[in-house]
């Protein structure tokens, strides 16, 4: 099943993250922005909830595990721009050390299987492992 998202490009994953915030989590489209520019500390999507909680998301479409750099970037962006919550979303998995760093810094993680399950739910389909 994970093969369904294995070959996503970075842009495709960023658009999926945008859709997750708007269609899955119910954020207003005006409060979700694709960033992905140079000097953004790795932030690809910024979303602000109705309760004014700001999420900075690093989206990583990789064919292998996502390492420490992705988590380090979102930790830096969260501190630099005073975001309330950091998140790493990947079509794959985080390495053990990247996961430990994310947990230590309260960075939310969505890895491949969970992402695929969310996409299925968002599209009204049942997900089977």
N, CA, C and O atoms as CSV, one atom per row, in Angstrom:
chain,resi,resn,atom,element,x,y,z
A,1,UNK,N,N,0.802,-1.202,0.000
A,1,UNK,CA,C,0.000,0.000,0.000
A,1,UNK,C,C,0.847,1.269,0.000
A,1,UNK,O,O,0.507,2.240,-0.677
A,2,UNK,N,N,1.955,1.269,0.761
A,2,UNK,CA,C,2.782,2.465,0.857
A,2,UNK,C,C,3.333,2.850,-0.517
A,2,UNK,O,O,3.719,3.999,-0.728
A,3,UNK,N,N,3.372,1.903,-1.444
A,3,UNK,CA,C,3.850,2.171,-2.800
A,3,UNK,C,C,3.039,3.279,-3.464
A,3,UNK,O,O,3.532,3.949,-4.371
A,4,UNK,N,N,1.811,3.475,-3.024
A,4,UNK,CA,C,0.941,4.489,-3.611
A,4,UNK,C,C,1.491,5.908,-3.445
A,4,UNK,O,O,1.161,6.798,-4.229
A,5,UNK,N,N,2.321,6.118,-2.436
A,5,UNK,CA,C,2.871,7.455,-2.208
A,5,UNK,C,C,4.394,7.470,-2.306
A,5,UNK,O,O,5.014,8.504,-2.057
A,6,UNK,N,N,4.998,6.358,-2.660
A,6,UNK,CA,C,6.454,6.240,-2.679
A,6,UNK,C,C,7.125,7.176,-3.662
A,6,UNK,O,O,8.234,7.640,-3.397
A,7,UNK,N,N,6.501,7.469,-4.774
A,7,UNK,CA,C,7.136,8.265,-5.821
A,7,UNK,C,C,6.648,9.705,-5.890
A,7,UNK,O,O,6.778,10.356,-6.927
A,8,UNK,N,N,6.096,10.200,-4.807
A,8,UNK,CA,C,5.654,11.596,-4.788
A,8,UNK,C,C,6.836,12.539,-4.957
A,8,UNK,O,O,7.933,12.261,-4.473
A,9,UNK,N,N,6.612,13.651,-5.643
A,9,UNK,CA,C,7.620,14.707,-5.700
A,9,UNK,C,C,7.421,15.615,-4.489
A,9,UNK,O,O,6.408,15.535,-3.794
A,10,UNK,N,N,8.400,16.472,-4.254
A,10,UNK,CA,C,8.275,17.423,-3.149
A,10,UNK,C,C,7.058,18.316,-3.304
A,10,UNK,O,O,6.335,18.559,-2.338
A,11,UNK,N,N,6.828,18.808,-4.518
A,11,UNK,CA,C,5.667,19.678,-4.774
A,11,UNK,C,C,4.354,18.943,-4.555
A,11,UNK,O,O,3.407,19.504,-4.004
A,12,UNK,N,N,4.297,17.700,-4.980
A,12,UNK,CA,C,3.078,16.917,-4.777
A,12,UNK,C,C,2.798,16.733,-3.287
A,12,UNK,O,O,1.656,16.866,-2.848
A,13,UNK,N,N,3.838,16.429,-2.511
A,13,UNK,CA,C,3.646,16.242,-1.078
A,13,UNK,C,C,3.236,17.558,-0.411
A,13,UNK,O,O,2.387,17.555,0.481
A,14,UNK,N,N,3.816,18.657,-0.821
A,14,UNK,CA,C,3.424,19.962,-0.265
A,14,UNK,C,C,1.945,20.228,-0.533
A,14,UNK,O,O,1.238,20.723,0.344
A,15,UNK,N,N,1.478,19.909,-1.725
A,15,UNK,CA,C,0.054,20.087,-2.041
A,15,UNK,C,C,-0.827,19.150,-1.231
A,15,UNK,O,O,-1.936,19.518,-0.843
A,16,UNK,N,N,-0.345,17.953,-0.976
A,16,UNK,CA,C,-1.091,17.016,-0.128
A,16,UNK,C,C,-1.185,17.573,1.289
A,16,UNK,O,O,-2.248,17.511,1.907
A,17,UNK,N,N,-0.091,18.112,1.805
A,17,UNK,CA,C,-0.104,18.708,3.150
A,17,UNK,C,C,-1.112,19.853,3.196
A,17,UNK,O,O,-1.867,19.981,4.159
A,18,UNK,N,N,-1.122,20.678,2.162
A,18,UNK,CA,C,-2.112,21.763,2.073
A,18,UNK,C,C,-3.525,21.185,2.167
A,18,UNK,O,O,-4.352,21.687,2.927
A,19,UNK,N,N,-3.801,20.133,1.398
A,19,UNK,CA,C,-5.123,19.501,1.415
A,19,UNK,C,C,-5.436,18.863,2.763
A,19,UNK,O,O,-6.585,18.881,3.203
A,20,UNK,N,N,-4.428,18.300,3.421
A,20,UNK,CA,C,-4.658,17.715,4.743
A,20,UNK,C,C,-5.143,18.779,5.720
A,20,UNK,O,O,-6.073,18.543,6.491
A,21,UNK,N,N,-4.520,19.936,5.687
A,21,UNK,CA,C,-4.933,20.994,6.607
A,21,UNK,C,C,-6.314,21.534,6.265
A,21,UNK,O,O,-7.096,21.845,7.163
A,22,UNK,N,N,-6.621,21.649,4.981
A,22,UNK,CA,C,-7.921,22.218,4.608
A,22,UNK,C,C,-9.034,21.175,4.628
A,22,UNK,O,O,-10.088,21.415,5.218
A,23,UNK,N,N,-8.822,20.036,4.003
A,23,UNK,CA,C,-9.888,19.037,3.868
A,23,UNK,C,C,-9.953,18.061,5.038
A,23,UNK,O,O,-11.048,17.659,5.431
A,24,UNK,N,N,-8.815,17.670,5.604
A,24,UNK,CA,C,-8.800,16.679,6.679
A,24,UNK,C,C,-8.983,17.347,8.043
A,24,UNK,O,O,-9.830,16.933,8.834
A,25,UNK,N,N,-8.191,18.373,8.310
A,25,UNK,CA,C,-8.257,19.061,9.601
A,25,UNK,C,C,-9.287,20.192,9.630
A,25,UNK,O,O,-9.653,20.660,10.708
A,26,UNK,N,N,-9.755,20.634,8.474
A,26,UNK,CA,C,-10.801,21.642,8.413
A,26,UNK,C,C,-10.354,23.083,8.571
A,26,UNK,O,O,-11.154,23.940,8.947
A,27,UNK,N,N,-9.096,23.364,8.292
A,27,UNK,CA,C,-8.622,24.747,8.358
A,27,UNK,C,C,-9.213,25.540,7.197
A,27,UNK,O,O,-9.459,24.989,6.125
A,28,UNK,N,N,-9.441,26.834,7.413
A,28,UNK,CA,C,-9.893,27.724,6.357
A,28,UNK,C,C,-8.771,27.861,5.330
A,28,UNK,O,O,-7.615,28.062,5.702
A,29,UNK,N,N,-9.099,27.753,4.043
A,29,UNK,CA,C,-8.088,27.828,2.991
A,29,UNK,C,C,-7.277,29.109,3.052
A,29,UNK,O,O,-6.107,29.114,2.670
A,30,UNK,N,N,-7.867,30.184,3.520
A,30,UNK,CA,C,-7.153,31.463,3.623
A,30,UNK,C,C,-6.051,31.427,4.679
A,30,UNK,O,O,-5.170,32.286,4.691
A,31,UNK,N,N,-6.103,30.433,5.563
A,31,UNK,CA,C,-5.137,30.329,6.653
A,31,UNK,C,C,-4.098,29.241,6.443
A,31,UNK,O,O,-3.371,28.888,7.372
A,32,UNK,N,N,-4.020,28.707,5.231
A,32,UNK,CA,C,-3.029,27.680,4.903
A,32,UNK,C,C,-2.257,28.163,3.682
A,32,UNK,O,O,-2.846,28.474,2.647
A,33,UNK,N,N,-0.929,28.224,3.812
A,33,UNK,CA,C,-0.106,28.792,2.748
A,33,UNK,C,C,1.064,27.881,2.402
A,33,UNK,O,O,1.767,27.388,3.285
A,34,UNK,N,N,1.260,27.667,1.116
A,34,UNK,CA,C,2.454,26.988,0.634
A,34,UNK,C,C,3.580,28.015,0.627
A,34,UNK,O,O,3.431,29.100,0.065
A,35,UNK,N,N,4.695,27.678,1.245
A,35,UNK,CA,C,5.800,28.623,1.361
A,35,UNK,C,C,6.907,28.212,0.404
A,35,UNK,O,O,7.071,28.799,-0.665
A,36,UNK,N,N,7.677,27.181,0.810
A,36,UNK,CA,C,8.705,26.593,-0.009
A,36,UNK,C,C,9.604,27.556,-0.759
A,36,UNK,O,O,9.768,27.424,-1.971
A,37,UNK,N,N,10.185,28.516,-0.070
A,37,UNK,CA,C,11.092,29.449,-0.724
A,37,UNK,C,C,12.444,29.423,-0.021
A,37,UNK,O,O,12.566,28.921,1.096
A,38,UNK,N,N,13.439,29.961,-0.675
A,38,UNK,CA,C,14.781,30.012,-0.109
A,38,UNK,C,C,14.777,30.865,1.159
A,38,UNK,O,O,14.122,31.905,1.219
A,39,UNK,N,N,15.519,30.409,2.169
A,39,UNK,CA,C,15.623,31.172,3.404
A,39,UNK,C,C,14.457,30.978,4.353
A,39,UNK,O,O,14.288,31.746,5.300
A,40,UNK,N,N,13.646,29.945,4.102
A,40,UNK,CA,C,12.465,29.712,4.936
A,40,UNK,C,C,12.737,28.724,6.066
A,40,UNK,O,O,11.813,28.325,6.775
A,41,UNK,N,N,14.001,28.326,6.240
A,41,UNK,CA,C,14.394,27.350,7.256
A,41,UNK,C,C,13.700,26.002,7.056
A,41,UNK,O,O,13.505,25.257,8.016
A,42,UNK,N,N,13.330,25.690,5.831
A,42,UNK,CA,C,12.729,24.403,5.532
A,42,UNK,C,C,11.231,24.358,5.674
A,42,UNK,O,O,10.644,23.285,5.534
A,43,UNK,N,N,10.590,25.464,5.944
A,43,UNK,CA,C,9.131,25.469,6.084
A,43,UNK,C,C,8.496,25.423,4.697
A,43,UNK,O,O,8.793,26.255,3.840
A,44,UNK,N,N,7.626,24.451,4.485
A,44,UNK,CA,C,6.940,24.292,3.209
A,44,UNK,C,C,5.487,24.754,3.268
A,44,UNK,O,O,4.941,25.251,2.282
A,45,UNK,N,N,4.871,24.586,4.428
A,45,UNK,CA,C,3.466,24.974,4.604
A,45,UNK,C,C,3.323,25.639,5.967
A,45,UNK,O,O,3.870,25.170,6.965
A,46,UNK,N,N,2.574,26.742,5.989
A,46,UNK,CA,C,2.229,27.406,7.246
A,46,UNK,C,C,0.711,27.410,7.339
A,46,UNK,O,O,0.022,27.804,6.399
A,47,UNK,N,N,0.201,26.970,8.475
A,47,UNK,CA,C,-1.251,26.923,8.679
A,47,UNK,C,C,-1.581,27.540,10.031
A,47,UNK,O,O,-0.887,27.309,11.021
A,48,UNK,N,N,-2.644,28.322,10.056
A,48,UNK,CA,C,-3.094,28.946,11.303
A,48,UNK,C,C,-4.518,28.485,11.590
A,48,UNK,O,O,-5.415,28.637,10.761
A,49,UNK,N,N,-4.705,27.926,12.770
A,49,UNK,CA,C,-6.028,27.414,13.149
A,49,UNK,C,C,-6.951,28.550,13.541
A,49,UNK,O,O,-6.523,29.695,13.689
A,50,UNK,N,N,-8.214,28.221,13.707
A,50,UNK,CA,C,-9.199,29.220,14.138
A,50,UNK,C,C,-8.886,29.735,15.541
A,50,UNK,O,O,-9.371,30.796,15.933
A,51,UNK,N,N,-8.083,28.994,16.296
A,51,UNK,CA,C,-7.679,29.412,17.631
A,51,UNK,C,C,-6.331,30.134,17.604
A,51,UNK,O,O,-5.692,30.313,18.640
A,52,UNK,N,N,-5.903,30.550,16.392
A,52,UNK,CA,C,-4.659,31.298,16.193
A,52,UNK,C,C,-3.405,30.511,16.565
A,52,UNK,O,O,-2.399,31.102,16.956
A,53,UNK,N,N,-3.454,29.192,16.448
A,53,UNK,CA,C,-2.268,28.355,16.632
A,53,UNK,C,C,-1.623,28.196,15.258
A,53,UNK,O,O,-2.275,27.792,14.294
A,54,UNK,N,N,-0.332,28.520,15.184
A,54,UNK,CA,C,0.370,28.488,13.904
A,54,UNK,C,C,1.235,27.234,13.803
A,54,UNK,O,O,2.032,26.937,14.692
A,55,UNK,N,N,1.060,26.512,12.705
A,55,UNK,CA,C,1.789,25.286,12.419
A,55,UNK,C,C,2.772,25.534,11.283
A,55,UNK,O,O,2.396,26.069,10.241
A,56,UNK,N,N,4.022,25.149,11.479
A,56,UNK,CA,C,5.037,25.197,10.431
A,56,UNK,C,C,5.346,23.764,10.037
A,56,UNK,O,O,5.680,22.939,10.886
A,57,UNK,N,N,5.234,23.470,8.752
A,57,UNK,CA,C,5.363,22.080,8.292
A,57,UNK,C,C,6.514,21.938,7.307
A,57,UNK,O,O,6.651,22.720,6.366
A,58,UNK,N,N,7.326,20.939,7.541
A,58,UNK,CA,C,8.386,20.524,6.641
A,58,UNK,C,C,7.877,19.265,5.936
A,58,UNK,O,O,7.595,18.265,6.597
A,59,UNK,N,N,7.756,19.296,4.613
A,59,UNK,CA,C,7.289,18.143,3.828
A,59,UNK,C,C,8.480,17.526,3.119
A,59,UNK,O,O,9.200,18.212,2.394
A,60,UNK,N,N,8.691,16.226,3.326
A,60,UNK,CA,C,9.831,15.544,2.731
A,60,UNK,C,C,9.365,14.316,1.957
A,60,UNK,O,O,8.949,13.315,2.540
A,61,UNK,N,N,9.444,14.414,0.632
A,61,UNK,CA,C,9.140,13.281,-0.245
A,61,UNK,C,C,10.459,12.606,-0.579
A,61,UNK,O,O,11.193,13.057,-1.458
A,62,UNK,N,N,10.751,11.534,0.121
A,62,UNK,CA,C,12.027,10.831,-0.029
A,62,UNK,C,C,11.799,9.374,-0.410
A,62,UNK,O,O,10.767,8.782,-0.095
A,63,UNK,N,N,12.786,8.819,-1.092
A,63,UNK,CA,C,12.743,7.394,-1.413
A,63,UNK,C,C,13.414,6.577,-0.313
A,63,UNK,O,O,13.368,5.347,-0.333
A,64,UNK,N,N,14.039,7.263,0.650
A,64,UNK,CA,C,14.642,6.603,1.801
A,64,UNK,C,C,14.218,7.358,3.063
A,64,UNK,O,O,13.458,8.324,2.991
A,65,UNK,N,N,14.705,6.918,4.192
A,65,UNK,CA,C,14.327,7.532,5.468
A,65,UNK,C,C,14.790,8.980,5.562
A,65,UNK,O,O,15.825,9.359,5.013
A,66,UNK,N,N,14.004,9.771,6.264
A,66,UNK,CA,C,14.288,11.190,6.474
A,66,UNK,C,C,15.163,11.326,7.715
A,66,UNK,O,O,14.848,10.787,8.776
A,67,UNK,N,N,16.263,12.053,7.565
A,67,UNK,CA,C,17.224,12.173,8.641
A,67,UNK,C,C,17.045,13.405,9.507
A,67,UNK,O,O,16.040,14.112,9.438
A,68,UNK,N,N,18.056,13.630,10.319
A,68,UNK,CA,C,18.042,14.711,11.306
A,68,UNK,C,C,17.831,16.097,10.715
A,68,UNK,O,O,17.177,16.932,11.339
A,69,UNK,N,N,18.367,16.364,9.529
A,69,UNK,CA,C,18.321,17.713,8.956
A,69,UNK,C,C,16.900,18.258,8.860
A,69,UNK,O,O,16.666,19.430,9.153
A,70,UNK,N,N,15.960,17.427,8.459
A,70,UNK,CA,C,14.571,17.884,8.320
A,70,UNK,C,C,14.010,18.337,9.664
A,70,UNK,O,O,13.332,19.361,9.743
A,71,UNK,N,N,14.285,17.590,10.697
A,71,UNK,CA,C,13.795,17.943,12.032
A,71,UNK,C,C,14.536,19.174,12.545
A,71,UNK,O,O,13.920,20.069,13.124
A,72,UNK,N,N,15.851,19.227,12.337
A,72,UNK,CA,C,16.626,20.380,12.771
A,72,UNK,C,C,16.114,21.663,12.120
A,72,UNK,O,O,16.038,22.705,12.772
A,73,UNK,N,N,15.767,21.590,10.847
A,73,UNK,CA,C,15.272,22.773,10.142
A,73,UNK,C,C,13.957,23.260,10.718
A,73,UNK,O,O,13.777,24.463,10.909
A,74,UNK,N,N,13.039,22.355,10.999
A,74,UNK,CA,C,11.733,22.792,11.502
A,74,UNK,C,C,11.856,23.276,12.952
A,74,UNK,O,O,11.126,24.176,13.369
A,75,UNK,N,N,12.773,22.684,13.716
A,75,UNK,CA,C,13.023,23.176,15.077
A,75,UNK,C,C,13.554,24.609,14.996
A,75,UNK,O,O,13.125,25.473,15.761
A,76,UNK,N,N,14.483,24.862,14.077
A,76,UNK,CA,C,15.042,26.202,13.903
A,76,UNK,C,C,13.977,27.196,13.445
A,76,UNK,O,O,13.900,28.309,13.965
A,77,UNK,N,N,13.162,26.798,12.478
A,77,UNK,CA,C,12.105,27.687,11.969
A,77,UNK,C,C,11.095,28.016,13.057
A,77,UNK,O,O,10.649,29.157,13.179
A,78,UNK,N,N,10.739,27.012,13.842
A,78,UNK,CA,C,9.770,27.217,14.922
A,78,UNK,C,C,10.297,28.261,15.907
A,78,UNK,O,O,9.557,29.142,16.346
A,79,UNK,N,N,11.578,28.153,16.246
A,79,UNK,CA,C,12.172,29.109,17.181
A,79,UNK,C,C,12.348,30.489,16.540
A,79,UNK,O,O,12.052,31.512,17.158
A,80,UNK,N,N,12.824,30.506,15.317
A,80,UNK,CA,C,13.119,31.770,14.627
A,80,UNK,C,C,11.874,32.625,14.415
A,80,UNK,O,O,11.898,33.835,14.641
A,81,UNK,N,N,10.780,31.988,13.980
A,81,UNK,CA,C,9.569,32.728,13.633
A,81,UNK,C,C,8.464,32.614,14.688
A,81,UNK,O,O,7.357,33.113,14.485
A,82,UNK,N,N,8.762,31.967,15.798
A,82,UNK,CA,C,7.820,31.836,16.918
A,82,UNK,C,C,6.532,31.107,16.517
A,82,UNK,O,O,5.437,31.489,16.930
A,83,UNK,N,N,6.678,30.062,15.714
A,83,UNK,CA,C,5.517,29.217,15.397
A,83,UNK,C,C,5.131,28.433,16.645
A,83,UNK,O,O,5.983,28.101,17.469
A,84,UNK,N,N,3.855,28.143,16.776
A,84,UNK,CA,C,3.390,27.407,17.950
A,84,UNK,C,C,3.697,25.917,17.862
A,84,UNK,O,O,3.998,25.281,18.872
A,85,UNK,N,N,3.622,25.362,16.656
A,85,UNK,CA,C,3.793,23.921,16.482
A,85,UNK,C,C,4.609,23.642,15.230
A,85,UNK,O,O,4.394,24.268,14.193
A,86,UNK,N,N,5.541,22.710,15.324
A,86,UNK,CA,C,6.301,22.252,14.169
A,86,UNK,C,C,5.853,20.855,13.789
A,86,UNK,O,O,5.394,20.084,14.632
A,87,UNK,N,N,5.993,20.537,12.503
A,87,UNK,CA,C,5.552,19.235,12.019
A,87,UNK,C,C,6.428,18.805,10.841
A,87,UNK,O,O,6.811,19.622,10.004
A,88,UNK,N,N,6.736,17.512,10.792
A,88,UNK,CA,C,7.410,16.926,9.643
A,88,UNK,C,C,6.466,15.885,9.056
A,88,UNK,O,O,5.988,14.993,9.756
A,89,UNK,N,N,6.205,16.017,7.745
A,89,UNK,CA,C,5.356,15.064,7.033
A,89,UNK,C,C,6.203,14.433,5.941
A,89,UNK,O,O,6.852,15.138,5.168
A,90,UNK,N,N,6.196,13.107,5.876
A,90,UNK,CA,C,6.961,12.403,4.859
A,90,UNK,C,C,6.172,11.238,4.283
A,90,UNK,O,O,5.292,10.677,4.934
A,91,UNK,N,N,6.507,10.890,3.053
A,91,UNK,CA,C,5.923,9.718,2.418
A,91,UNK,C,C,6.680,8.465,2.825
A,91,UNK,O,O,6.306,7.363,2.423
A,92,UNK,N,N,7.730,8.611,3.608
A,92,UNK,CA,C,8.564,7.501,4.024
A,92,UNK,C,C,8.558,7.410,5.542
A,92,UNK,O,O,7.493,7.486,6.156
A,93,UNK,N,N,9.709,7.252,6.154
A,93,UNK,CA,C,9.848,7.169,7.602
A,93,UNK,C,C,10.975,8.086,8.054
A,93,UNK,O,O,11.853,8.427,7.262
A,94,UNK,N,N,10.957,8.484,9.312
A,94,UNK,CA,C,12.079,9.192,9.899
A,94,UNK,C,C,13.066,8.169,10.445
A,94,UNK,O,O,12.677,7.075,10.856
A,95,UNK,N,N,14.347,8.532,10.445
A,95,UNK,CA,C,15.327,7.673,11.091
A,95,UNK,C,C,15.059,7.683,12.596
A,95,UNK,O,O,14.335,8.541,13.103
A,96,UNK,N,N,15.643,6.733,13.290
A,96,UNK,CA,C,15.454,6.653,14.740
A,96,UNK,C,C,15.903,7.945,15.416
A,96,UNK,O,O,15.195,8.467,16.277
A,97,UNK,N,N,17.068,8.467,15.040
A,97,UNK,CA,C,17.570,9.701,15.655
A,97,UNK,C,C,16.710,10.907,15.306
A,97,UNK,O,O,16.497,11.775,16.153
A,98,UNK,N,N,16.213,10.977,14.079
A,98,UNK,CA,C,15.326,12.082,13.696
A,98,UNK,C,C,14.040,12.027,14.513
A,98,UNK,O,O,13.532,13.062,14.945
A,99,UNK,N,N,13.514,10.825,14.723
A,99,UNK,CA,C,12.291,10.666,15.520
A,99,UNK,C,C,12.540,11.088,16.968
A,99,UNK,O,O,11.703,11.750,17.580
A,100,UNK,N,N,13.695,10.701,17.511
A,100,UNK,CA,C,14.038,11.088,18.890
A,100,UNK,C,C,14.151,12.604,19.025
A,100,UNK,O,O,13.664,13.182,19.996
A,101,UNK,N,N,14.800,13.254,18.040
A,101,UNK,CA,C,14.934,14.709,18.072
A,101,UNK,C,C,13.568,15.389,17.964
A,101,UNK,O,O,13.306,16.377,18.651
A,102,UNK,N,N,12.714,14.863,17.113
A,102,UNK,CA,C,11.362,15.422,16.967
A,102,UNK,C,C,10.595,15.307,18.283
A,102,UNK,O,O,9.960,16.267,18.718
A,103,UNK,N,N,10.654,14.151,18.907
A,103,UNK,CA,C,9.948,13.957,20.170
A,103,UNK,C,C,10.497,14.883,21.253
A,103,UNK,O,O,9.725,15.444,22.031
A,104,UNK,N,N,11.812,15.049,21.312
A,104,UNK,CA,C,12.433,15.908,22.326
A,104,UNK,C,C,12.032,17.371,22.152
A,104,UNK,O,O,12.018,18.135,23.117
A,105,UNK,N,N,11.705,17.757,20.914
A,105,UNK,CA,C,11.343,19.145,20.623
A,105,UNK,C,C,9.850,19.334,20.359
A,105,UNK,O,O,9.416,20.387,19.891
A,106,UNK,N,N,9.077,18.300,20.667
A,106,UNK,CA,C,7.615,18.334,20.491
A,106,UNK,C,C,7.219,18.687,19.057
A,106,UNK,O,O,6.310,19.485,18.829
A,107,UNK,N,N,7.921,18.078,18.096
A,107,UNK,CA,C,7.611,18.231,16.686
A,107,UNK,C,C,6.713,17.072,16.277
A,107,UNK,O,O,7.080,15.909,16.448
A,108,UNK,N,N,5.547,17.381,15.743
A,108,UNK,CA,C,4.615,16.336,15.303
A,108,UNK,C,C,5.192,15.644,14.066
A,108,UNK,O,O,5.876,16.268,13.254
A,109,UNK,N,N,4.911,14.364,13.938
A,109,UNK,CA,C,5.418,13.560,12.831
A,109,UNK,C,C,4.258,12.850,12.156
A,109,UNK,O,O,3.412,12.251,12.820
A,110,UNK,N,N,4.223,12.921,10.834
A,110,UNK,CA,C,3.310,12.088,10.044
A,110,UNK,C,C,4.179,11.350,9.040
A,110,UNK,O,O,4.739,11.953,8.124
A,111,UNK,N,N,4.284,10.041,9.221
A,111,UNK,CA,C,5.085,9.200,8.337
A,111,UNK,C,C,4.184,8.488,7.332
A,111,UNK,O,O,2.958,8.512,7.447
A,112,UNK,N,N,4.814,7.857,6.348
A,112,UNK,CA,C,4.122,7.248,5.224
A,112,UNK,C,C,2.819,6.517,5.502
A,112,UNK,O,O,1.786,6.885,4.943
A,113,UNK,N,N,2.834,5.493,6.348
A,113,UNK,CA,C,1.581,4.755,6.582
A,113,UNK,C,C,0.454,5.618,7.144
A,113,UNK,O,O,-0.698,5.485,6.733
A,114,UNK,N,N,0.785,6.499,8.081
A,114,UNK,CA,C,-0.230,7.387,8.650
A,114,UNK,C,C,-0.732,8.373,7.594
A,114,UNK,O,O,-1.928,8.654,7.518
A,115,UNK,N,N,0.183,8.891,6.787
A,115,UNK,CA,C,-0.189,9.810,5.713
A,115,UNK,C,C,-1.138,9.127,4.745
A,115,UNK,O,O,-2.159,9.697,4.360
A,116,UNK,N,N,-0.806,7.922,4.357
A,116,UNK,CA,C,-1.661,7.177,3.423
A,116,UNK,C,C,-3.041,6.928,4.025
A,116,UNK,O,O,-4.056,7.062,3.341
A,117,UNK,N,N,-3.076,6.567,5.304
A,117,UNK,CA,C,-4.360,6.352,5.987
A,117,UNK,C,C,-5.198,7.627,5.985
A,117,UNK,O,O,-6.405,7.580,5.749
A,118,UNK,N,N,-4.559,8.763,6.248
A,118,UNK,CA,C,-5.266,10.047,6.266
A,118,UNK,C,C,-5.819,10.374,4.872
A,118,UNK,O,O,-6.938,10.869,4.740
A,119,UNK,N,N,-5.023,10.092,3.843
A,119,UNK,CA,C,-5.477,10.345,2.467
A,119,UNK,C,C,-6.685,9.479,2.123
A,119,UNK,O,O,-7.634,9.946,1.494
A,120,UNK,N,N,-6.643,8.232,2.533
A,120,UNK,CA,C,-7.784,7.343,2.299
A,120,UNK,C,C,-9.021,7.893,2.995
A,120,UNK,O,O,-10.086,7.982,2.384
A,121,UNK,N,N,-8.894,8.260,4.263
A,121,UNK,CA,C,-10.022,8.782,5.033
A,121,UNK,C,C,-10.553,10.079,4.408
A,121,UNK,O,O,-11.762,10.296,4.334
A,122,UNK,N,N,-9.635,10.926,3.964
A,122,UNK,CA,C,-10.017,12.199,3.382
A,122,UNK,C,C,-10.829,11.986,2.103
A,122,UNK,O,O,-11.698,12.789,1.763
A,123,UNK,N,N,-10.531,10.903,1.410
A,123,UNK,CA,C,-11.220,10.604,0.155
A,123,UNK,C,C,-12.355,9.600,0.332
A,123,UNK,O,O,-12.865,9.056,-0.648
A,124,UNK,N,N,-12.750,9.353,1.586
A,124,UNK,CA,C,-13.892,8.499,1.863
A,124,UNK,C,C,-13.674,7.030,1.560
A,124,UNK,O,O,-14.624,6.300,1.274
A,125,UNK,N,N,-12.414,6.593,1.622
A,125,UNK,CA,C,-12.107,5.194,1.347
A,125,UNK,C,C,-11.579,4.540,2.623
A,125,UNK,O,O,-11.032,5.211,3.499
A,126,UNK,N,N,-11.748,3.248,2.711
A,126,UNK,CA,C,-11.255,2.520,3.865
A,126,UNK,C,C,-9.819,2.050,3.624
A,126,UNK,O,O,-9.496,1.519,2.561
A,127,UNK,N,N,-8.986,2.250,4.604
A,127,UNK,CA,C,-7.572,1.882,4.478
A,127,UNK,C,C,-7.329,0.546,5.128
A,127,UNK,O,O,-7.733,0.320,6.269
A,128,UNK,N,N,-6.666,-0.349,4.404
A,128,UNK,CA,C,-6.310,-1.672,4.929
A,128,UNK,C,C,-4.796,-1.833,4.822
A,128,UNK,O,O,-4.206,-1.578,3.772
A,129,UNK,N,N,-4.179,-2.255,5.913
A,129,UNK,CA,C,-2.728,-2.468,5.916
A,129,UNK,C,C,-2.388,-3.733,5.162
A,129,UNK,O,O,-1.214,-4.088,5.050
